[in-house]
Amino acid sequence: MIITKFKKFLYCIFTAILLFISACSGGGGGDSFASVSGGIGGTGVSFGSVDGFASIILNGIEFATGGAIFTINDAPAVEGDLEVGQVVRAEVNFSNNTASRVDYAETVRGPVQAVDFVNRTMTVLNQRIIINDTTSFFDNVPFDAANFIANITRVEISGVRTVAGEIVASYIRIRNGTTQYRVIGQVDNLNVAANTFEIFGPATRLTVNFAAANQVNLSNALADGLVVEVIGPVAAFAGNIFTASDLEDGLELNAVVGEQAEVEGIITVFNSVADFEVNGQSVNGFGATIEFENGLPANVADLAANVKVEVEGTLDGFNIIQATRIIIKPDSFIRITANTDATNVAAQTITLLGETINVTPTTRFEDKSAIGLPQFGLADIMTGDYIEMRGSFIGAQLVATRIEREDPDTEVELQGLVDAFLANTSVTILGNSLIVDAGTLYFDENDNAITAAAFFAAINVGSVVKAEWDPFGGLATAVDEFSIEEL
């Protein structure tokens, strides 16, 4: 959304008055803010990635969808057409947790131009894509050189943008046979005389030629900062130029003034807690409750550009969300792949390799086993199921951000921060002293084989290391492979 400079000027005055009144009323200074109870009510909009299906789980809330309208790229759809990880906009009633409309549009669909397996990035339609531990891959093609390049020429990606305009992918699916390319992004360097603009992002940017584009579904006149969707046939992309056949409104929050709004995404601008943006949406978080996903308190110091958050509040007349609650979603660098020891639905925990892992309402569940349950959650996991968990520590709790059930396998992985190590003897991860022997193999961050001496010289307490066994004989048996991973 574009906010006029005059509106922003008025809003800054309004915020300054509120801050002054608060300071004079005896409230604490610095990072102390009034606590507001979590949760919102009434009609509004929820914008974020799909965490799972019971009806539909969005931003940790299960919304009943009986009678709801579904669209994908503006075409009629049904709930079964949606998949975990896709970023959607839902018109909802937070009081009774029902959805009346759910819209999905791809962030980008186009050719895979370049892939960097070391840094886990790729380029699609001149958009730089970041792949992380929360990215949901479909079609069962792993992101590695042996499989990915050979099997994929075109993809569909859903995600959110960083400060620099990169796309952090939450969903990737193969679309080799597509006849149409699409991209949603911000207009930049508009040249009306030449009928061109760029999609904001890192170089090399995509230049859009809109001379012959149909703009009937574009609500606002083209201007720098406007979020648009660019559509065209495959042949329309050549030499970094995309000759658009259609320009439409890009999928974004589009909440109604006075109604509730919930948005998940990355902080793209952070001036202060009272002035920041999530996915380009302006937010005033002054007075909001700030917490981590597991409910532990956080504070303003934990907020910054490129931090992933969920914001709840009300949209005001200046198109700013007046936030009542801000939830911080930490990066997931801990990974455990193993057979399930136990689950406790009442306590919302799962145990893998003896580690008790907490599940939150925003934990993403996916069943990638042959069973393939579309509605899959903690209650569906049985002792012995082969699970891949990704998560992080929030305080003393190990919290899962993603849980996948996969087909049975003999390989077990444990990835985490190094607590301690003894050269050529052991590495301690999550409190487990993992031993090595003459058969242990070692790899650097680029998956290059290295010697034991080079491995132990390269790691420190706090390094991220992955241990692998295949087959697994227990944590007391020597590790088959140790590799250094990026934090």
C-alpha positions in Angstrom: 0.0 0.0 0.0 1.2 3.5 -0.7 0.8 6.1 2.0 1.1 9.8 1.2 3.8 11.8 2.7 1.2 14.1 4.3 -0.6 11.2 6.0 2.8 9.9 7.3 3.6 13.4 8.6 0.2 13.6 10.4 0.8 10.1 11.8 4.3 10.9 13.1 2.8 13.9 15.0 0.0 11.6 16.4 2.6 9.0 17.5 4.8 11.6 19.0 1.9 12.9 21.1 1.1 9.4 22.3 4.7 8.8 23.2 4.9 12.1 25.1 1.7 11.4 27.0 2.9 7.9 27.9 6.2 9.3 29.1 4.5 11.9 31.3 2.0 9.4 32.8 4.6 7.6 34.9 5.0 4.6 32.5 8.4 3.0 32.3 10.9 4.3 29.8 13.2 2.4 27.4 11.9 -1.0 26.3 9.1 -1.3 28.9 5.6 -1.3 27.3 2.1 -2.0 28.5 1.1 -5.6 28.3 -1.9 -6.4 26.1 -3.5 -9.8 26.2 -2.9 -11.9 23.0 -5.5 -12.8 20.5 -7.9 -10.6 18.4 -11.6 -10.8 17.6 -14.1 -9.6 15.0 -13.9 -9.7 11.2 -10.7 -9.0 9.4 -7.9 -10.3 7.3 -5.1 -12.9 8.0 -2.1 -12.9 5.6 0.6 -15.6 5.9 1.7 -19.1 4.9 -0.5 -22.1 5.4 0.8 -24.1 8.4 -1.5 -27.1 7.8 -5.0 -28.3 7.2 -7.7 -29.3 9.6 -9.9 -26.9 7.9 -7.1 -24.4 7.2 -4.4 -23.4 9.7 -3.1 -19.9 9.1 -0.7 -18.1 11.5 -1.4 -20.7 14.1 -5.2 -20.4 14.0 -7.5 -23.1 12.6 -10.2 -21.5 10.5 -13.3 -23.4 9.5 -13.8 -23.0 5.8 -17.3 -24.5 5.2 -18.9 -22.3 2.5 -15.7 -20.2 1.9 -14.7 -19.0 -1.5 -11.2 -20.1 -2.7 -9.2 -18.7 -5.6 -5.8 -19.5 -7.1 -4.4 -16.8 -9.4 -8.0 -15.3 -9.5 -9.5 -18.6 -10.8 -12.1 -20.5 -8.7 -10.6 -23.3 -6.6 -11.3 -25.6 -3.6 -9.5 -26.0 -0.3 -7.9 -29.2 -1.6 -6.0 -27.3 -4.2 -4.0 -25.4 -1.6 -0.8 -26.8 -0.1 1.3 -26.2 3.1 3.7 -23.3 2.8 1.7 -21.2 0.3 1.2 -17.6 1.3 -2.5 -16.7 1.2 -4.8 -13.9 2.1 -7.9 -14.9 4.0 -11.0 -12.9 5.0 -11.9 -14.2 8.4 -13.9 -13.8 11.6 -11.5 -14.0 14.5 -14.3 -14.3 17.0 -15.5 -17.7 15.8 -12.4 -18.7 13.7 -14.2 -19.0 10.3 -12.9 -18.0 6.9 -15.2 -16.6 4.2 -12.6 -16.3 1.5 -9.1 -17.5 0.8 -7.0 -16.2 -2.0 -3.6 -17.5 -3.3 -1.3 -16.1 -5.9 2.2 -17.3 -6.7 5.0 -15.0 -5.8 6.9 -16.0 -8.9 6.5 -18.7 -11.6 9.3 -18.9 -14.1 12.5 -20.5 -15.3 15.3 -21.7 -13.0 18.2 -19.6 -14.3 20.8 -20.3 -11.7 21.2 -22.5 -8.6 23.7 -22.1 -5.7 23.6 -25.2 -3.5 26.2 -23.9 -1.1 24.3 -20.7 -0.2 20.9 -22.3 -0.8 19.7 -19.8 -3.3 18.5 -19.8 -6.9 17.4 -17.3 -9.5 13.9 -17.5 -11.1 12.7 -14.9 -13.6 15.5 -12.6 -12.3 14.2 -13.0 -8.7 16.7 -14.1 -6.1 15.2 -17.0 -4.1 16.4 -17.9 -0.6 15.8 -21.5 0.6 15.9 -22.3 4.3 14.7 -24.9 6.8 11.1 -23.6 6.6 10.8 -24.0 2.8 8.4 -26.7 1.8 9.5 -28.7 -1.3 6.9 -30.7 -3.2 7.4 -33.3 -6.0 10.0 -35.1 -3.7 13.0 -33.6 -5.6 15.8 -32.8 -3.0 17.7 -29.5 -3.3 21.0 -31.0 -4.4 23.1 -31.0 -7.6 22.4 -34.7 -8.3 18.7 -34.3 -8.5 17.5 -30.7 -8.7 19.1 -29.4 -11.9 18.4 -32.6 -13.8 14.7 -32.6 -13.0 13.7 -29.0 -12.9 13.5 -26.2 -15.5 10.6 -24.1 -14.3 9.1 -23.7 -10.8 6.3 -22.0 -8.8 7.4 -20.3 -5.6 5.5 -18.7 -2.8 7.2 -16.6 -0.1 7.8 -13.2 1.4 10.4 -10.5 0.5 13.4 -9.3 2.5 14.6 -5.8 2.9 16.7 -6.2 -0.3 13.7 -7.6 -2.2 14.9 -11.2 -2.2 12.2 -13.9 -1.9 12.4 -16.2 1.1 10.6 -19.3 -0.2 8.1 -21.0 2.0 6.8 -23.2 -0.9 8.4 -24.6 -4.1 6.8 -26.9 -6.7 8.0 -28.0 -10.2 6.1 -26.4 -13.1 8.2 -27.7 -16.0 5.2 -27.7 -18.4 3.9 -24.2 -17.6 3.0 -21.9 -20.5 2.7 -18.7 -18.4 5.1 -16.8 -16.2 4.1 -14.6 -13.2 5.8 -12.4 -10.6 4.5 -10.3 -7.7 6.7 -7.4 -6.6 7.1 -3.7 -6.1 7.3 -1.3 -9.0 10.6 0.6 -9.1 12.2 3.1 -11.5 8.9 3.6 -13.4 9.5 5.2 -16.9 6.1 6.2 -18.2 7.6 7.4 -21.5 9.3 4.1 -22.2 6.4 2.0 -20.8 8.8 0.2 -18.5 9.5 -0.4 -14.8 11.7 -2.7 -12.7 10.6 -5.2 -10.0 12.4 -4.1 -6.9 15.2 -6.5 -5.8 18.9 -7.2 -6.1 20.7 -7.1 -9.5 20.1 -8.2 -12.1 16.6 -6.8 -11.9 13.7 -7.8 -14.0 12.6 -5.0 -16.4 8.9 -5.1 -17.3 7.6 -3.7 -20.6 3.9 -2.9 -20.1 3.2 -1.1 -23.4 0.7 -3.7 -24.5 -0.4 -4.9 -21.1 -4.1 -5.1 -20.1 -4.4 -3.0 -16.9 -8.1 -3.4 -16.3 -7.6 -5.4 -13.1 -5.1 -2.9 -11.6 -6.9 -0.7 -9.0 -4.3 2.1 -8.8 -2.2 3.9 -11.4 1.3 2.6 -11.8 3.7 4.3 -9.4 7.0 3.4 -7.6 6.2 1.3 -4.6 2.9 -0.2 -5.9 2.7 -4.0 -5.5 1.7 -5.5 -8.8 1.4 -8.9 -10.4 3.0 -9.2 -13.8 1.7 -11.9 -16.2 2.8 -13.1 -19.6 3.5 -16.1 -21.8 6.8 -18.0 -21.6 8.0 -16.4 -24.8 7.5 -12.9 -23.3 10.7 -13.2 -21.1 14.0 -12.7 -22.9 17.2 -10.8 -22.0 16.0 -9.7 -18.6 12.9 -8.1 -20.1 9.4 -9.4 -19.4 6.8 -8.1 -21.9 3.6 -8.2 -19.9 0.3 -9.3 -21.3 -1.5 -8.4 -18.0 -0.9 -6.2 -14.9 -3.0 -6.9 -11.8 -3.1 -6.0 -8.2 -0.5 -8.0 -6.3 -1.6 -10.2 -3.4 -1.2 -8.3 -0.1 -3.0 -7.6 3.1 -5.7 -5.2 1.8 -7.4 -5.0 5.1 -10.4 -2.7 5.8 -10.0 0.3 8.1 -11.2 -0.5 11.6 -11.1 -4.2 11.1 -8.7 -6.7 12.6 -5.5 -7.6 10.7 -3.0 -10.4 11.1 0.1 -10.5 9.0 3.1 -12.9 8.9 6.3 -11.9 7.2 9.7 -10.3 7.4 10.4 -6.9 8.8 11.5 -4.9 5.8 11.9 -1.6 7.5 12.6 -1.0 11.2 12.9 2.6 12.5 11.4 1.9 15.9 8.8 -0.2 17.6 6.3 2.5 16.7 7.4 2.6 13.0 8.3 -0.5 11.1 7.0 -2.5 8.1 6.2 -6.2 7.5 6.0 -7.2 3.9 5.7 -3.5 3.1 2.8 -3.0 5.5 3.3 -0.2 8.1 3.0 -1.2 11.7 2.9 0.7 15.0 3.9 -1.8 17.8 4.0 0.7 20.6 2.3 -0.9 23.6 2.0 -4.3 21.9 2.9 -7.6 23.7 6.1 -8.9 22.2 6.8 -12.6 22.6 8.4 -15.6 21.0 6.4 -18.5 19.4 6.3 -20.5 22.6 4.9 -17.6 24.6 8.1 -16.6 26.3 8.4 -12.8 26.6 10.6 -10.9 24.1 11.4 -7.2 23.9 12.1 -4.4 21.4 15.8 -5.4 21.2 14.7 -8.7 19.5 13.0 -6.7 16.6 15.1 -5.7 13.6 15.1 -5.7 9.8 14.9 -9.2 8.3 13.4 -10.7 11.5 10.4 -12.9 10.7 7.3 -12.0 12.8 3.6 -12.3 13.1 1.7 -9.1 13.9 -1.9 -8.8 15.2 -3.8 -5.6 15.5 -6.3 -3.2 13.9 -5.9 -1.2 10.6 -6.3 2.5 11.2 -7.2 5.3 8.8 -3.6 5.9 7.9 -3.2 2.3 6.6 -1.1 1.4 9.6 -1.7 -1.7 11.8 -2.0 -0.6 15.4 -0.5 -3.8 16.8 -1.6 -5.5 20.0 0.7 -8.5 19.7 4.0 -9.2 17.9 5.2 -12.8 17.7 8.9 -13.4 16.8 9.7 -16.5 14.8 13.4 -17.5 15.3 15.6 -19.2 12.6 15.6 -23.0 12.8 19.1 -24.4 12.9 18.4 -27.5 15.0 17.5 -30.6 13.0 16.7 -34.1 14.2 15.8 -36.9 11.7 15.0 -40.2 13.5 12.2 -42.6 14.5 9.7 -41.2 17.0 10.3 -42.2 20.7 7.0 -40.9 21.9 4.3 -38.2 21.4 2.2 -36.4 24.0 -0.8 -34.7 22.5 -1.9 -33.3 25.8 1.5 -31.7 26.5 2.0 -30.9 22.8 5.4 -32.6 22.6 7.2 -35.1 20.6 10.4 -37.0 21.6 13.2 -37.8 19.1 16.6 -39.2 20.1 15.6 -38.6 23.7 15.0 -34.9 23.1 11.6 -33.5 24.2 10.4 -31.1 21.5 7.6 -28.6 22.0 5.0 -28.0 19.3 3.3 -24.6 18.9 0.2 -23.6 17.0 2.5 -22.3 14.2 4.5 -25.5 13.9 4.2 -26.6 10.3 3.2 -30.3 9.8 3.6 -32.2 6.5 3.1 -35.8 5.7 5.5 -36.8 3.0 5.3 -40.5 3.6 3.4 -42.9 1.4 0.4 -42.4 3.6 0.2 -38.7 2.5 -2.4 -37.5 5.0 -3.6 -34.0 3.8 -4.8 -33.2 7.3 -1.8 -34.2 9.4 -0.8 -33.2 12.9 0.8 -34.4 16.2 -2.0 -36.8 16.9 -1.3 -38.7 13.7 2.3 -39.5 14.6 2.9 -42.9 16.1 5.9 -44.3 18.0 8.4 -45.5 15.4 7.3 -43.1 12.7 10.3 -41.6 10.8 10.3 -37.9 11.4 12.4 -34.9 10.3 12.1 -32.0 12.8 13.5 -28.5 12.4 13.5 -26.0 15.3 15.3 -23.8 17.7 15.7 -23.1 21.3 13.5 -20.4 22.8 14.8 -20.0 26.4 15.3 -23.6 27.7 12.6 -25.0 25.4 13.4 -26.8 22.1 10.5 -25.6 19.8 9.7 -27.2 16.5 9.0 -24.9 13.5 8.4 -27.8 11.1 7.7 -31.5 11.5 7.7 -33.9 8.5 6.8 -37.6 8.4 8.7 -39.5 5.8 9.0 -43.1 4.6 11.0 -45.3 6.9 14.8 -45.0 6.6 17.9 -46.2 8.4 19.7 -42.8 8.4 19.6 -40.7 11.6 20.7 -37.0 11.8 21.4 -34.7 14.7 22.2 -31.1 14.0 22.8 -28.3 16.5 25.3 -26.0 18.2 28.5 -27.4 19.5 28.5 -27.4 23.3 32.0 -28.8 23.6 34.5 -30.9 21.7 37.7 -32.9 22.1 39.9 -33.1 19.0 39.7 -36.5 17.3 37.6 -37.8 20.1 34.1 -36.3 20.4 31.7 -33.5 19.7 28.9 -32.6 22.1 25.6 -31.5 20.6 22.4 -30.9 22.6 24.2 -32.4 25.6 25.1 -35.6 23.8 28.8 -36.5 23.6 29.1 -38.0 20.1 32.2 -40.1 19.6 34.3 -40.6 16.4 36.5 -43.4 15.2 38.9 -44.1 12.3 35.9 -44.6 9.9 34.2 -41.2 10.6 34.1 -38.9 7.5 34.3 -35.1 7.7 32.9 -32.4 5.5 33.2 -28.6 5.4 30.4 -26.0 4.8 30.7 -26.6 1.0 30.3 -30.4 1.4 33.9 -30.9 0.5 35.6 -33.9 2.2 38.2 -32.8 4.8 40.5 -34.4 7.3 39.7 -34.9 11.0 42.4 -32.4 11.8 40.9 -29.8 9.5 37.4 -30.4 10.9 38.4 -30.0 14.5 40.5 -26.9 13.7 37.5 -25.3 11.9 34.9 -25.7 14.6 34.3 -23.8 17.9 31.8 -23.9 20.7 28.7 -22.4 19.0 29.4 -23.8 15.6 26.6 -25.6 13.8 27.5 -29.2 13.1 25.5 -32.1 11.8 26.1 -35.8 12.8 24.9 -38.7 10.6 24.6 -42.4 11.2 23.6 -45.0 8.6 22.6 -47.4 9.9 21.9 -46.0 13.4 23.2 -48.0 16.3 22.6 -45.5 19.1 24.0 -42.2 20.2 26.9 -44.1 21.9 28.1 -45.5 18.6 30.7 -43.7 16.5 29.3 -41.0 14.1 29.6 -42.0 10.4 29.8 -38.4 9.1 30.3 -35.0 10.7 29.7 -31.9 8.6 30.0 -28.2 9.3 26.7 -26.3 8.6 26.0 -22.6 8.3 24.2 -20.8 11.2 
